[in-house]
Amino acid sequence: MTFILSFRTVTIEDGDWIRRLIRSADTRNSDYSFGNIFCWQKPYDIHIADLQPGLMIRFDVNGLNVYSYPLGVESESKLREIIAQVPIVGGASYEQAAAIERLFPGQCRSEEFTELFDYIYDIDRVISLAGKKLHAKRNYINRFTAQYPGYVVEPLTRRNIGECMLLDGLWLNSKDDDSITDAIPGEITALETTLTNFCELDMLGAVLRVEAGGDIIAFTVGELLGRDTFNTHFEKALSSIDGAYQIINREFARMVKETYPFVKYINREEDLGLPNLRKSKRSYYPDFIQEKLRVYINH
């Protein structure tokens, strides 16, 4: 074996080469986004291996080490060398799972993890909300704009990061669903890391106020993923204000399109198996799903 895997922690400085690799590979899988790798590294004990060239990510999932499919590795022999050193590959597409099975015939077992499938939407449809299926979304927006005609959408910047953190506290206090609150400690850490390092992470964000100078009632943040895909990481709003989620979703899509005219899709990530989150993401009728499988390899 000529290539030995070596994993290390992730730093802000890794952002440049990882982003270049992601966009070159043109993946739409949110697992590979630098923001997720960096900001979730404490909750999931994430480490990375520089495959020279290429990237492999190691996650801790309930005490189990799970490895990403090697990104940016084109040589089949090198791919086999790398995967031969890991027992489990997670977040793999059907095509990637099939590639592993070809490399290790009769030694693999694949399992779907539907709660981790990414929801991906046509950005123009998120902006227009055209069609009968999205009629309810337009109704929410119409009610909001009628009640708050002076609403303001601003870019997320250093000046309003503190307000976003305050809103996240209000959002957290409003939750009493055990299935959600069980997952919150890791998300709190990831969101704090995101907002604290927002400018250095080359991200884009938006905040919503009902009027100029008013309190923030919603915010969202994300980053470019592949060549035509934007990845939304967080979206928080006061659920007590009808239409806040629908407005911030639509207005942020507009901001993304204005900033990156080449973007065709928005990846809004997974539903974690949470019924309310699944209902919300399905209610926008995704254009396609990024499947994720876990492949167990008996070496």
C-alpha positions in Angstrom: 0.0 0.0 0.0 1.5 3.3 -1.1 -0.9 5.8 0.3 -1.5 5.8 4.0 -4.5 7.8 5.3 -3.7 10.5 7.9 -6.4 12.5 9.5 -6.2 15.9 11.2 -8.5 18.7 12.5 -9.9 21.3 10.2 -8.8 24.9 10.2 -10.1 28.1 8.5 -7.0 27.9 6.2 -8.3 24.7 4.7 -11.2 26.5 3.2 -9.5 27.6 0.0 -8.3 24.2 -1.2 -11.4 22.3 0.0 -13.8 24.8 -1.8 -11.7 24.5 -5.0 -11.9 20.7 -4.8 -15.7 20.7 -4.1 -16.4 23.0 -7.1 -14.1 21.1 -9.3 -15.9 17.8 -8.4 -19.2 19.6 -8.8 -20.9 17.8 -6.0 -24.3 18.7 -4.6 -23.8 16.7 -1.5 -23.9 19.0 1.6 -21.6 16.7 3.5 -18.7 18.0 1.6 -19.4 21.7 2.1 -16.6 23.5 3.9 -19.0 25.2 6.2 -20.4 21.9 7.4 -17.0 20.4 7.8 -15.6 23.3 9.8 -18.7 24.3 11.8 -19.8 20.8 12.8 -16.4 19.5 13.7 -16.9 19.6 17.4 -20.4 17.9 17.5 -19.3 15.1 15.1 -15.5 15.1 15.9 -14.8 15.7 12.2 -11.3 15.2 10.9 -10.0 15.4 7.3 -7.4 13.7 5.2 -5.7 15.5 2.3 -5.5 12.9 -0.4 -3.2 14.9 -2.6 -5.3 15.6 -4.5 -8.6 14.7 -3.0 -10.5 14.8 0.3 -11.8 12.3 2.8 -13.8 13.2 5.9 -14.1 11.2 9.1 -17.2 11.7 11.3 -18.0 10.2 14.7 -21.6 9.0 14.5 -22.8 7.7 17.9 -19.3 6.4 18.7 -18.8 4.9 15.2 -16.2 6.2 12.8 -17.8 6.8 9.4 -15.8 8.0 6.4 -16.9 10.0 3.3 -16.4 8.7 -0.2 -13.1 10.1 -1.4 -13.8 13.3 -3.3 -11.5 14.3 -6.2 -9.8 11.0 -6.6 -9.9 9.9 -10.2 -7.4 7.0 -10.2 -9.2 3.7 -9.5 -6.1 2.1 -8.0 -5.7 5.0 -5.6 -9.4 4.9 -4.8 -9.1 1.2 -3.9 -6.1 1.9 -1.7 -7.9 4.6 0.2 -11.2 2.7 0.7 -9.3 -0.4 1.7 -8.3 1.4 4.9 -11.8 2.2 6.1 -14.6 -0.1 7.3 -17.6 2.2 6.6 -18.2 4.8 3.9 -21.2 7.2 4.7 -23.1 9.8 2.7 -22.5 7.9 -0.6 -24.6 8.3 -3.6 -26.0 5.1 -5.4 -23.2 5.6 -8.0 -20.5 5.9 -5.4 -21.9 2.8 -3.5 -21.8 0.9 -6.8 -18.2 2.0 -7.4 -17.2 0.7 -4.0 -18.9 -2.6 -4.6 -17.1 -3.0 -8.0 -13.8 -2.4 -6.2 -14.6 -4.9 -3.4 -17.0 -7.4 -5.0 -18.9 -9.6 -2.5 -17.5 -7.6 0.4 -20.0 -4.8 0.7 -23.4 -4.1 2.2 -25.3 -0.9 1.6 -28.0 0.8 3.7 -30.1 3.9 3.0 -30.3 6.7 5.6 -33.3 8.6 4.3 -33.2 11.0 7.2 -29.9 12.3 5.8 -31.0 12.7 2.2 -30.6 16.3 1.0 -33.5 18.3 -0.4 -32.6 20.2 -3.6 -34.8 22.9 -5.2 -34.7 24.9 -8.4 -33.8 28.4 -7.3 -36.1 30.2 -9.8 -39.0 28.2 -8.5 -38.2 29.1 -4.9 -38.2 32.7 -5.9 -41.4 32.7 -8.0 -43.3 30.1 -6.0 -45.3 29.5 -9.2 -47.8 26.7 -9.5 -50.7 25.2 -7.7 -48.5 23.2 -5.3 -47.0 26.3 -3.8 -50.2 28.2 -3.5 -50.1 28.0 0.3 -46.6 29.5 0.4 -47.8 32.5 -1.6 -50.7 32.9 0.8 -48.4 33.1 3.8 -46.3 35.7 2.0 -49.3 37.7 1.0 -50.5 37.8 4.6 -47.1 38.8 5.8 -46.6 41.6 3.3 -50.1 42.9 4.0 -49.4 43.0 7.8 -45.8 44.3 7.5 -45.6 46.3 4.3 -42.4 48.0 5.5 -40.5 44.8 6.1 -36.7 44.9 5.4 -34.2 42.3 4.3 -30.6 43.0 5.0 -27.3 41.1 4.4 -26.0 39.3 7.4 -22.8 41.1 8.5 -20.6 41.6 11.6 -23.0 44.3 12.7 -26.1 42.1 13.1 -24.5 38.8 14.1 -25.2 39.4 17.8 -28.9 40.0 17.0 -29.0 36.7 15.1 -27.6 34.9 18.2 -30.3 36.5 20.3 -33.0 35.4 17.9 -31.6 31.8 18.0 -32.1 32.0 21.8 -35.7 33.0 21.4 -36.2 30.2 18.8 -34.7 27.7 21.2 -36.9 28.7 24.1 -40.0 28.3 21.9 -39.2 24.6 21.2 -40.7 21.8 23.4 -40.5 18.9 21.0 -38.1 16.3 22.5 -37.0 15.1 19.1 -35.8 18.6 18.3 -34.3 19.6 21.6 -32.3 16.3 21.8 -30.4 17.5 18.6 -30.1 21.1 19.7 -26.8 21.1 21.7 -24.8 20.1 18.6 -26.6 22.6 16.5 -26.0 25.4 19.0 -22.3 24.8 18.8 -22.3 24.6 15.0 -24.4 27.8 14.6 -22.2 29.7 17.1 -19.1 28.6 15.2 -20.8 29.7 11.9 -21.7 33.1 13.1 -18.5 33.7 15.0 -16.5 32.9 11.9 -19.0 34.1 9.3 -16.8 36.6 7.5 -13.8 34.3 7.3 -15.9 31.4 6.1 -16.9 33.2 2.8 -20.6 32.7 3.5 -23.7 34.6 2.5 -26.6 35.4 4.9 -29.7 37.5 5.3 -31.8 38.9 8.1 -35.5 39.9 8.1 -37.0 42.8 10.1 -40.7 43.8 10.1 -39.5 47.4 9.7 -36.3 49.3 9.3 -34.5 49.4 12.7 -36.9 46.8 14.2 -35.8 43.5 15.8 -34.6 40.6 13.6 -37.4 38.0 13.2 -35.6 35.7 10.9 -32.2 34.9 9.6 -30.5 32.4 7.3 -27.0 31.6 6.2 -25.3 29.4 3.6 -22.5 29.1 1.0 -21.7 28.0 -2.5 -21.4 24.2 -2.9 -20.9 22.9 -6.5 -20.7 24.9 -9.7 -24.4 25.5 -9.8 -25.6 24.8 -6.3 -25.9 26.9 -3.1 -26.1 25.2 0.3 -28.4 26.7 2.9 -27.0 25.7 6.4 -29.3 27.5 8.8 -32.7 29.1 8.7 -34.3 30.4 11.9 -37.5 32.5 12.3 -40.1 33.3 15.0 -42.8 30.8 14.3 -45.3 33.2 16.0 -45.1 35.5 13.0 -47.0 33.9 10.1 -45.0 34.1 6.9 -41.6 34.8 8.4 -40.1 31.5 7.3 -41.6 31.8 3.8 -40.4 35.4 3.4 -36.8 34.7 4.5 -36.6 31.6 2.3 -37.8 33.5 -0.8 -35.8 36.7 -0.2 -32.6 34.8 0.5 -33.0 32.8 -2.8 -33.3 36.2 -4.5 -30.1 37.4 -2.7 -28.3 34.2 -3.7 -29.4 34.6 -7.4 -28.2 38.3 -7.4 -24.9 37.4 -5.8 -24.3 34.2 -7.8 -26.2 34.5 -11.1 -25.0 31.0 -12.2 -26.6 29.2 -9.3 -29.5 26.9 -10.5 -30.2 24.9 -7.3 -30.5 25.4 -3.5 -29.6 22.5 -1.3 -31.6 22.8 2.0 -30.0 19.7 3.5 -31.6 16.9 5.4 -34.7 16.5 7.6 -32.9 14.4 10.3 -36.0 12.2 10.4 -37.9 14.9 12.3 -41.6 14.9 11.3 -42.1 18.7 11.3 -38.9 19.4 9.5 -39.6 16.7 6.9 -43.1 18.1 6.3 -41.7 21.6 5.9 -39.0 20.6 3.4 -41.4 18.4 1.4 -44.0 21.2 1.3 -41.7 23.0 -1.1 -41.6 20.0 -3.4 -37.9 19.4 -4.0 -36.8 19.0 -7.7 -34.6 16.1 -6.7 -33.1 14.4 -3.7 -29.4 13.8 -3.0 -29.5 10.2 -1.7 -27.0 9.1 1.0 -26.1 5.5 1.7 -23.8 3.9 4.2 -21.6 1.2 2.8 -20.1 -1.4 5.1 -17.0 -3.1 3.7 -15.8 -6.5 5.0 -12.1 -6.3 4.2 
